[in-house]
Amino acid sequence: SNPEDLREALDLVIRVRAVQEMTPAAAVGFIFDLKSIVREVVADGGPISEEFARSIDRLALVAFEVYMKCREQLWSIRAEEIRNQTLGILERMQEWREQRARESETASS
């Protein structure tokens, strides 16, 4: 199947897990469980095909990529928030200093 279709299908599930701050293993590990689920349901507990196993492994890699992209977006958003907060604090400090300087000038006049 198309890797982009896989990415889109995984995005919603993985995005929620990334926001919940799960570890990468916890966020994408459920995909590896598909091997045992399919083995139990389809193969009656027998072996699954190598091709299927490789497909699951590729799916896990795509899920990990989606997870990391979501985490990068979160880090970027947080960094921007911190930057904005810091700028706001600096602006208020500057206004406070200017007001103190004005008050000091007025008091000394």
ZIZIFEN-V732926 format. One record per residue. N is the residue number from 0. D_FIRST is the distance of its C-alpha to the first C-alpha in Angstrom with 1 decimal. Layout:
BEGIN
<<N,D_FIRST> <N,D_FIRST>>
END
This chain:
BEGIN
<<0,0.0> <1,3.8> <2,6.3> <3,8.7> <4,7.4> <5,7.5> <6,10.8> <7,12.2> <8,11.7> <9,13.3> <10,15.9> <11,18.3> <12,18.6> <13,18.9> <14,21.2> <15,23.6> <16,23.7> <17,24.4> <18,27.2> <19,28.6> <20,29.0> <21,27.4> <22,27.2> <23,23.8> <24,23.9> <25,24.6> <26,22.1> <27,19.0> <28,20.6> <29,19.7> <30,16.1> <31,17.8> <32,19.7> <33,16.6> <34,17.5> <35,21.0> <36,20.2> <37,18.0> <38,20.7> <39,23.3> <40,21.9> <41,20.1> <42,21.8> <43,25.2> <44,25.5> <45,24.7> <46,22.4> <47,18.7> <48,16.9> <49,16.5> <50,12.9> <51,12.2> <52,14.5> <53,12.8> <54,9.5> <55,11.8> <56,13.6> <57,10.9> <58,10.2> <59,14.0> <60,14.3> <61,12.3> <62,14.5> <63,17.5> <64,16.9> <65,16.8> <66,19.9> <67,21.7> <68,21.2> <69,22.6> <70,25.4> <71,26.3> <72,26.5> <73,28.8> <74,30.9> <75,31.3> <76,32.4> <77,34.8> <78,36.3> <79,36.9> <80,38.6> <81,40.8> <82,41.7> <83,42.7> <84,44.7> <85,46.4> <86,47.3> <87,48.7> <88,50.8> <89,52.1> <90,53.0> <91,54.9> <92,56.7> <93,57.7> <94,59.0> <95,60.9> <96,62.5> <97,63.5> <98,65.1> <99,66.9> <100,68.2> <101,69.4> <102,71.1> <103,72.6> <104,74.0> <105,75.4> <106,77.0> <107,78.7> <108,80.1>>
END
